[in-house]
Amino acid sequence: MENGVPSGIEPSAAVARPAPAISLRGLEKTFTAHGAIHAAVRGVEVEIGAGELTVLLGPSGCGKSTLLRMIAGFEVPTGGEIVMAGQVLGALPPARRDIAMVFQNYALFPHLTVAENICFGLEVRRVGKAEIAGRLDRVARLMGLDKLLTRKPAQLSGGQQQRVALARAVISERPVCLMDEPLSNLDAKLRAEMRVEIRALQRRLGLTMVYVTHDQVEAMTMADRIVLMNQGAVEQVGTPEAIYDRPASTFAARFIGSPPMNLIPAAALGLAAPAGAVAGLRPEDLTIAATGVPARLKGSEYLGADLLLTLDLGGSEAILRQPARAGLPAGEAVQIGWAPEALRLFDGGTGRALGPEQA
């Protein structure tokens, strides 16, 4: 904590955020396996703003899905608490939480029609038939499903099945929607289309959405805020821009960005920095200059608009991104420069970002 603001969150952004719809306070989850205790989630302190799309991002096994399942009520926390609309949820069952959920496998009933799948939850809750019909008409048109209501799931494409799962969540009219890797079963083109659709739907309806993914592209293109997780703990919380520009650790620097941030011993760049410090530079911030740090060109990768150059910088490999039209440099020996404000420094031992006073 710094001045009352959790580490990894810029104070100015924290002040400007909307009131939290969900507060996670010291959340813990442990499992016992083969006689040993394993921590799946460790001391998570996060506030999820009302009307925001918050992405839980991280590699497989980092605890993001376990965290989502605790919010949903499918897992009971070992420690800490979840507060929603001023109420501590505790062991409140999923059916009594004001939450809708979209699962990775869509969880559609194969023997029911699209309309019956969408309305299933309302019928279980004994909502009146006239109310259900009105909601179904509105939601089906909103989701572009009004011509498909009599079909069965097997007659739908992957994208259409995803829309049915979304419609079932939307028709519940619950203010919070949880999504557990909902696009992982789709091909790349459809994933890109559905990212846009989900984001537009979330904004149009003003939903508070918590979205789990291991895909940094989904996180960067969709999120109002990202909760980056590593080994069960929160590594950094912030807007996509803040995490990309100001990673709080070498883990964040390498996980966000494609190609990721270059991490090079500060001494190899001739920088005046604390002993063992690591310099971080994004590939697009490196330039070939008339004078600068000597480097050797090892290879190149043509990506259409961009050209990625692989360089040897004092024994460390680095990637430089430049417009493809700039072409390859003449010869292997080059000089590398960068804007001073692009440089980030990290502690070589802890991996945590060093402040400007230590740069």
N, C-alpha and C positions, 0 to 999 in steps of 0.2 A: 504493500500500500504506500502511495505517495500523496500526502496532503488529502487523505481521505478517498483517493481515486485508485482503484485496483491497478497494479502494474500492467503495462502494456496498453492502457487506455489513455488517449490524450485528454487532459482535463477540459479543454475547450469543447471537444466533441461530447464529453460526458454531460456537461452543463446544458447543451442544446438539445439533448434527447427528449423524446416524449416520455410521459409517465409509464412506468413498467406495467405490462400486462401480466408478466410472470417473473418472479424473483427466485433465483436458485441460491440458497444460502448454505455454504459449507457442505455441499452435497457429496456424499460418499456412498460407494457401493463395493462391497467385497464379496468374494466367492471362496469357498473352501473346496479344493481339489487335491486328491491324493495326500490328504493330511496337511496341506499347506494353504495358507491364506493368500489370495491374490486380490489386489486392488484394481478394479475395473475403472472406477471413477474416484478421483482424489481431490477433495476440498474445492469443488467448483463453486465459484462466486460469480454469477452472471445475472444481469437484468435484461429482460427481453422487452423492448418497447412496444406499446400498443400501436397496432397498424403497421409495424415493420416486418420485413422479411429477414429473419435471422438465419444464417446458415451455420450449422455445426459441421466443421470441415476438419479432416485429418486422415491419416493412413488407416488401413485396416487394423483393428484391434486397439485403437486409441481411446475407445470409450464413448464415441459419439452416439451410436445406436442405443447403448445402455442408458445414456443420459436421456435420450428421447423417450425410451420406454418407461423411465421413471416419471417423466412429466405426464405421460399418458396413463400411468397407473398400472402398467403391466409388470413393473418391477418395483419392489418396496425399497427405499433407500436404507442403507445401513446406518447412515448418520446425516445430519443436516436436515433442511426442510425446503419444501416447495410452496411458495405463496402465490396464489392467483386471485386477483380481484379482492385482495385483502384477507383471503381465507387460506389458512395453512391446510394443504390437502391431506397430509399425513397418509393414512392407509385407505383413503376414500377410493372406492372401486372406479374403474374406467367409465362405467355407465353413468356415474353421478358427477363426473367432471364435465365442464362445459367445453368439450374439446371434440373436434372431428379429426379423423386420421386417414391418410392415404398410404397404403402399404406398398412395398417393393413389388409384390406379385399381383397387385390390384385387388385380390380377394373377391372376385366376382363369382356369383353362383351360376354354374353353367346351365342349369335347367330353367333359370328365370330369364325373362326378356330384359332388354335394356331398361325399360320403364320400371319393371319390378325390382331390378337391382338398385336403381337410383332411389326408389321410394321405400326400400326394405326397412331402413332404420326408422322412418316416420311411422310405418305400420306397426312396428314393434312397440313404439311409444304411444300407440293408439291416437295419433293425430287424426282429425276428422277427414272424411273422404273428399269433401269440397276443398278443404285447405290443401290436402295433398295434391289434388288435380291442379290447383292454381299455382302451387310452387313448382310442380313438374313442368308445366307449360313454360314458366319463366326461365327455369334453369336449363331445360332442353334447348330452348332458343339461344340462350346465352352461350352454351357450350357447343352449338352446332350439331345437336343430336336429335332434333325434332323429326327428322326423316328416318331415324334408325330405331325408334322406340319399340318396335315389335320384333326386332332381331334378337338372337341369342349371342352371347359373348364369342362363341366359336365362329360366328359369321362376321366378326369385326377385325379390323387391322389392329396392330399394337397401339397405334396412336389413338384410335377410336376407343379401345378398351381403357386407355389411360384417361380419356375424357369422361368415360362413364364413372370411373373411380373418383375423379375430381367432382363430377356432378353430385355423386352421393354425399361427398363431404360438404359441398356448397349448399345443397337443399336442406341440410340440417339447420342452417342459419346459426351455427355456433360461431362465436367470435374468434376462436383459436383453432388453427388447422396445423396438424403435425404431418410431415411428409418424410418417409424413410426411403431414401434412394429411389424415388419413383420413376426415374428415367433410365435406370441401369439396364433394362431389358430391351431398349429401343436401339435402332441403328443410329449412326452419327448424325445423319441429316435430320431424322425425326427428333432426335434429342435436341438439336439446335432450334427446331421449330417449336417444340413443346416448352423449352426454356422461355421463349418469348411469350407464349400463350399463358403460362402459369404466372409469370411476372405481371403481365397486363391484367389478368384476372384478380390477382392479389391486390393490385393498386385500385382497380375499379370497385371492388367490394370492401376495401379497407380492412382486410383480414390481418390478424396477427398470425404470421406463418413461421414455423420453425422447421427448417429443411435440412435433412442430413445428406451429405454426399462426401465422397473421397475425391471428387473431380474439381480441381481448382478452377477450371473454366466455368463450370456451373456456378461456383461460389462468386467468382469475380463479376460475372455478367448479371447475376440475379440479386445479390444480397444488398440490403441496406447496411447490415453489419455482419461481420464474420466472427465466429468464435472458433479459433484455431486450436485444436487439441493435440496433445502429444503424451502418450503413455498414461492416459487417464486424467491428466491435468490440463488446465487452460494455459496455452502457450502465449496467446495474444488475442485481444478483442479490439476490433476497430472497423472502420469502413474499409472496403476493398482498396481504396486509394491510399489510406493511411498505412495499411499493412504492407502494401507493395512498396511505397516510398520510404517508410520508416519501420522496417522489421525490427521486432524487439529482441530477436535472437538469430543465431545462424540457422537454426531449424526453420524459422519463419522465412528467412532469406532464401533458403534453398527449396522450401515446399511451394512457395508462391512465385510464379513467374515461369515462362517457358520461352527460351531456356532460363534456368534459374539464375539468381545473382551469383556473380563470380566471387569466390572467397580466396583471398591471396594473403600470405603473410605480409604484414605491413613493412617489415624490413626488406622484403624483396622489391618493394616499390620505392625504397628510399625515404619512407615517411618517418617523421618524428612522432613516435607513438609509444605508449607503454610497452614494456617488454612482453613479447609473445602475442601482441595484438594482431587481429586479423582484419584486413581491409575488405569491404564489400562494395562492388561496383556492378550495376546492371549492364548487360551486354550492349544496350543501346546508348549507354553513357560513355563507353569507350570509343575513342576516335584515333585514326591514324594521323599523326601530326608531324610537322617538320622537325620538331625537337621534342623529346620526352623520354619515357622509360624504354630502354631497348627491349625488343621482343623478337621472336622468330615465328614465322608463319608455318604452321604444321599441316593445315588442310582447310577446306572450304566446303560449304553446303549451300546450294542454290535453292531458294524457296519462292521464286517468282519475283515478288516485290522486294524481298530481303535477301541478303547474302550473309551467311554466318561464317566468320573466320575463326578457326581454332588456333590459338597462339600459345607459345611457351613464354611465360614471364618469370624469369629467374628460377626455373624449375617447376613452376606451377602452371597448370593449364587454365586458360581463360577463353571465353567466347566473346567476340566482338560482333555486334549486329550493325549492318549499314545497308543503305539502299543498294539493290542489285545493280542499278545503273552506274554506280560508282566504280564497279569493276574490281578486279584483283590488283593488289599492289605489285610493283615490279620487284621481283626477288623475294627471298625469304626474310631478310633483315628489315625490320620496320621500327618505327618509334611510336609509342602509344601515349595518349594524353586523355584527360577527362576534366570536366568542370569541377571545381572544388566543392560546390554544394551537392554534387552527386555522391561523394564519398561517404561511406558509413564505416564505423569501426566497432569491432566486437572484442570482448575479452577472450583470449585464446584458451583459457581454462574453462570458464562457465558457459561460454558461447553467448552471453547476454550483451546487448548493445551498450556501448560506452557513450556517455553524454558528451555534448560539444566541448565542455571544459576539459575533457580528457583526450580530445582529438588532436 
